Amino acid sequence: MTNKTKLTFLALVSTGILGACGSQTADEEQSSSSQVSSETTETEESSSESAASSEETSFNSATGQGINEQEFDVSLDDAVAIYNENHPNTSIESITFDEDSGKYEYDFDGFDDTSEYGLTVDAATGEVSDSESDSEDDSDSNEALTLDNILTPQEAMTAALEEVNSGYVDEWQLETDNGMTVYEISIEDSQEDDDDIVLNAETGEIVER
């Protein structure tokens, strides 16, 4: 074999090897690029699903379904018992039921001769998520709730909605008004704009609207 032929042969072999290496590298790069693209797509899809779920939760709580149409694992009686366990020998001044950061909660205000107390009870778990107490100078101004023989929240909300004949309930509160325990029911999207209905917690009689 002549030197010229040898050189030509070696050149062809080198070109083949380099071509094969180049092809393999290109295949690896394409495979890596495809994998990154797939992972990016999966991440974007996961984020989109999470956002959609968040929007759906927000929609249901804000405009879809009022608390009058929902059931909660922790009842008013359960929540009162939890308050009394945490603050025994105190009186309850008011109870508010509403939504906070996507969770439904019972918010208690209570008092004794020396202090005022606050307690929040998760309506799904019964967990106490917030509790505080402050010294009080004038406890005579507080009025204790009478919770014996009162309507359930569901009965009170039904009575309030029958009064306005439209809308849904987004919040209710139990408090004392001139010695009478009353429910204040907050109604959204009623035919007469937004309504606050106050009713006697024992009889269901409408006191104010």
Contacts in CASP RR format, 6 or more apart in sequence:
PFRMAT RR
TARGET T0000
AUTHOR 0000-0000-0000
METHOD contacts of the structure
MODEL  1
MTNKTKLTFLALVSTGILGACGSQTADEEQSSSSQVSSETTETEESSSES
AASSEETSFNSATGQGINEQEFDVSLDDAVAIYNENHPNTSIESITFDED
SGKYEYDFDGFDDTSEYGLTVDAATGEVSDSESDSEDDSDSNEALTLDNI
LTPQEAMTAALEEVNSGYVDEWQLETDNGMTVYEISIEDSQEDDDDIVLN
AETGEIVER
1 9 0 8 1.000
57 102 0 8 1.000
61 99 0 8 1.000
61 102 0 8 1.000
63 189 0 8 1.000
64 168 0 8 1.000
65 168 0 8 1.000
66 168 0 8 1.000
66 169 0 8 1.000
66 170 0 8 1.000
67 97 0 8 1.000
67 99 0 8 1.000
67 104 0 8 1.000
67 157 0 8 1.000
67 168 0 8 1.000
67 169 0 8 1.000
67 170 0 8 1.000
67 171 0 8 1.000
67 172 0 8 1.000
68 154 0 8 1.000
68 157 0 8 1.000
68 158 0 8 1.000
68 161 0 8 1.000
68 168 0 8 1.000
68 169 0 8 1.000
69 168 0 8 1.000
70 104 0 8 1.000
72 104 0 8 1.000
72 123 0 8 1.000
72 124 0 8 1.000
73 123 0 8 1.000
73 124 0 8 1.000
73 125 0 8 1.000
73 126 0 8 1.000
74 82 0 8 1.000
74 106 0 8 1.000
74 121 0 8 1.000
74 122 0 8 1.000
74 123 0 8 1.000
74 124 0 8 1.000
74 125 0 8 1.000
74 126 0 8 1.000
76 95 0 8 1.000
76 97 0 8 1.000
76 106 0 8 1.000
76 152 0 8 1.000
76 153 0 8 1.000
78 126 0 8 1.000
79 95 0 8 1.000
79 106 0 8 1.000
79 108 0 8 1.000
79 121 0 8 1.000
79 123 0 8 1.000
79 126 0 8 1.000
80 92 0 8 1.000
80 95 0 8 1.000
80 147 0 8 1.000
82 119 0 8 1.000
82 121 0 8 1.000
82 126 0 8 1.000
82 128 0 8 1.000
83 92 0 8 1.000
83 108 0 8 1.000
83 119 0 8 1.000
83 121 0 8 1.000
86 119 0 8 1.000
86 128 0 8 1.000
86 131 0 8 1.000
87 110 0 8 1.000
87 117 0 8 1.000
87 118 0 8 1.000
87 119 0 8 1.000
87 133 0 8 1.000
89 112 0 8 1.000
90 110 0 8 1.000
90 111 0 8 1.000
90 112 0 8 1.000
90 117 0 8 1.000
91 110 0 8 1.000
91 111 0 8 1.000
91 112 0 8 1.000
91 142 0 8 1.000
91 144 0 8 1.000
91 145 0 8 1.000
92 108 0 8 1.000
92 109 0 8 1.000
92 110 0 8 1.000
92 144 0 8 1.000
92 145 0 8 1.000
92 147 0 8 1.000
93 109 0 8 1.000
93 110 0 8 1.000
93 111 0 8 1.000
93 116 0 8 1.000
93 142 0 8 1.000
93 143 0 8 1.000
93 144 0 8 1.000
93 145 0 8 1.000
93 175 0 8 1.000
93 176 0 8 1.000
94 108 0 8 1.000
94 109 0 8 1.000
94 110 0 8 1.000
94 145 0 8 1.000
94 173 0 8 1.000
94 174 0 8 1.000
94 175 0 8 1.000
94 176 0 8 1.000
95 106 0 8 1.000
95 107 0 8 1.000
95 108 0 8 1.000
95 109 0 8 1.000
95 145 0 8 1.000
95 173 0 8 1.000
95 174 0 8 1.000
95 175 0 8 1.000
96 106 0 8 1.000
96 107 0 8 1.000
96 171 0 8 1.000
96 172 0 8 1.000
96 173 0 8 1.000
96 174 0 8 1.000
97 104 0 8 1.000
97 105 0 8 1.000
97 106 0 8 1.000
97 107 0 8 1.000
97 123 0 8 1.000
97 153 0 8 1.000
97 171 0 8 1.000
97 172 0 8 1.000
97 173 0 8 1.000
98 104 0 8 1.000
98 105 0 8 1.000
98 107 0 8 1.000
98 170 0 8 1.000
98 171 0 8 1.000
98 172 0 8 1.000
99 105 0 8 1.000
99 170 0 8 1.000
99 171 0 8 1.000
103 122 0 8 1.000
103 123 0 8 1.000
103 124 0 8 1.000
104 122 0 8 1.000
104 123 0 8 1.000
104 124 0 8 1.000
105 120 0 8 1.000
105 121 0 8 1.000
105 122 0 8 1.000
105 123 0 8 1.000
105 129 0 8 1.000
106 120 0 8 1.000
106 121 0 8 1.000
106 123 0 8 1.000
107 118 0 8 1.000
107 119 0 8 1.000
107 120 0 8 1.000
108 117 0 8 1.000
108 118 0 8 1.000
108 119 0 8 1.000
108 120 0 8 1.000
108 121 0 8 1.000
109 116 0 8 1.000
109 117 0 8 1.000
109 118 0 8 1.000
110 116 0 8 1.000
110 117 0 8 1.000
110 118 0 8 1.000
110 119 0 8 1.000
110 142 0 8 1.000
111 117 0 8 1.000
111 136 0 8 1.000
111 139 0 8 1.000
111 142 0 8 1.000
111 144 0 8 1.000
112 139 0 8 1.000
113 139 0 8 1.000
114 135 0 8 1.000
114 136 0 8 1.000
114 139 0 8 1.000
115 133 0 8 1.000
115 134 0 8 1.000
115 135 0 8 1.000
115 136 0 8 1.000
116 133 0 8 1.000
116 134 0 8 1.000
116 136 0 8 1.000
116 142 0 8 1.000
117 131 0 8 1.000
117 132 0 8 1.000
117 133 0 8 1.000
118 130 0 8 1.000
118 131 0 8 1.000
118 132 0 8 1.000
118 133 0 8 1.000
119 128 0 8 1.000
119 130 0 8 1.000
119 131 0 8 1.000
120 128 0 8 1.000
120 129 0 8 1.000
120 130 0 8 1.000
120 131 0 8 1.000
121 127 0 8 1.000
121 128 0 8 1.000
121 129 0 8 1.000
122 128 0 8 1.000
122 129 0 8 1.000
143 176 0 8 1.000
143 179 0 8 1.000
144 176 0 8 1.000
145 174 0 8 1.000
145 175 0 8 1.000
145 176 0 8 1.000
145 181 0 8 1.000
146 176 0 8 1.000
146 181 0 8 1.000
147 174 0 8 1.000
147 181 0 8 1.000
149 202 0 8 1.000
150 174 0 8 1.000
150 181 0 8 1.000
150 201 0 8 1.000
150 202 0 8 1.000
151 159 0 8 1.000
151 183 0 8 1.000
151 201 0 8 1.000
151 202 0 8 1.000
151 204 0 8 1.000
153 172 0 8 1.000
153 183 0 8 1.000
155 204 0 8 1.000
156 172 0 8 1.000
156 183 0 8 1.000
156 185 0 8 1.000
156 199 0 8 1.000
156 201 0 8 1.000
156 204 0 8 1.000
157 169 0 8 1.000
157 172 0 8 1.000
157 185 0 8 1.000
159 199 0 8 1.000
159 204 0 8 1.000
159 206 0 8 1.000
160 169 0 8 1.000
160 183 0 8 1.000
160 185 0 8 1.000
160 187 0 8 1.000
160 195 0 8 1.000
160 197 0 8 1.000
160 199 0 8 1.000
161 167 0 8 1.000
161 168 0 8 1.000
161 169 0 8 1.000
161 187 0 8 1.000
163 197 0 8 1.000
163 206 0 8 1.000
163 209 0 8 1.000
164 187 0 8 1.000
164 190 0 8 1.000
164 191 0 8 1.000
164 192 0 8 1.000
164 195 0 8 1.000
164 197 0 8 1.000
164 209 0 8 1.000
165 190 0 8 1.000
165 191 0 8 1.000
166 189 0 8 1.000
166 190 0 8 1.000
166 191 0 8 1.000
167 187 0 8 1.000
167 188 0 8 1.000
167 189 0 8 1.000
167 190 0 8 1.000
167 191 0 8 1.000
168 187 0 8 1.000
168 188 0 8 1.000
168 189 0 8 1.000
169 185 0 8 1.000
169 186 0 8 1.000
169 187 0 8 1.000
169 188 0 8 1.000
170 186 0 8 1.000
170 187 0 8 1.000
170 188 0 8 1.000
171 185 0 8 1.000
171 186 0 8 1.000
172 183 0 8 1.000
172 184 0 8 1.000
172 185 0 8 1.000
172 186 0 8 1.000
173 183 0 8 1.000
173 184 0 8 1.000
173 186 0 8 1.000
174 181 0 8 1.000
174 182 0 8 1.000
174 183 0 8 1.000
174 184 0 8 1.000
174 201 0 8 1.000
175 181 0 8 1.000
175 182 0 8 1.000
175 184 0 8 1.000
176 182 0 8 1.000
177 198 0 8 1.000
177 207 0 8 1.000
180 200 0 8 1.000
180 201 0 8 1.000
180 207 0 8 1.000
181 200 0 8 1.000
181 201 0 8 1.000
181 202 0 8 1.000
182 198 0 8 1.000
182 199 0 8 1.000
182 200 0 8 1.000
182 201 0 8 1.000
182 207 0 8 1.000
183 198 0 8 1.000
183 199 0 8 1.000
183 201 0 8 1.000
183 204 0 8 1.000
184 196 0 8 1.000
184 197 0 8 1.000
184 198 0 8 1.000
185 196 0 8 1.000
185 197 0 8 1.000
185 198 0 8 1.000
185 199 0 8 1.000
186 194 0 8 1.000
186 195 0 8 1.000
186 196 0 8 1.000
187 194 0 8 1.000
187 195 0 8 1.000
187 196 0 8 1.000
187 197 0 8 1.000
188 194 0 8 1.000
195 209 0 8 1.000
196 208 0 8 1.000
196 209 0 8 1.000
197 206 0 8 1.000
197 208 0 8 1.000
197 209 0 8 1.000
198 206 0 8 1.000
198 207 0 8 1.000
198 208 0 8 1.000
198 209 0 8 1.000
199 205 0 8 1.000
199 206 0 8 1.000
199 207 0 8 1.000
200 207 0 8 1.000
END
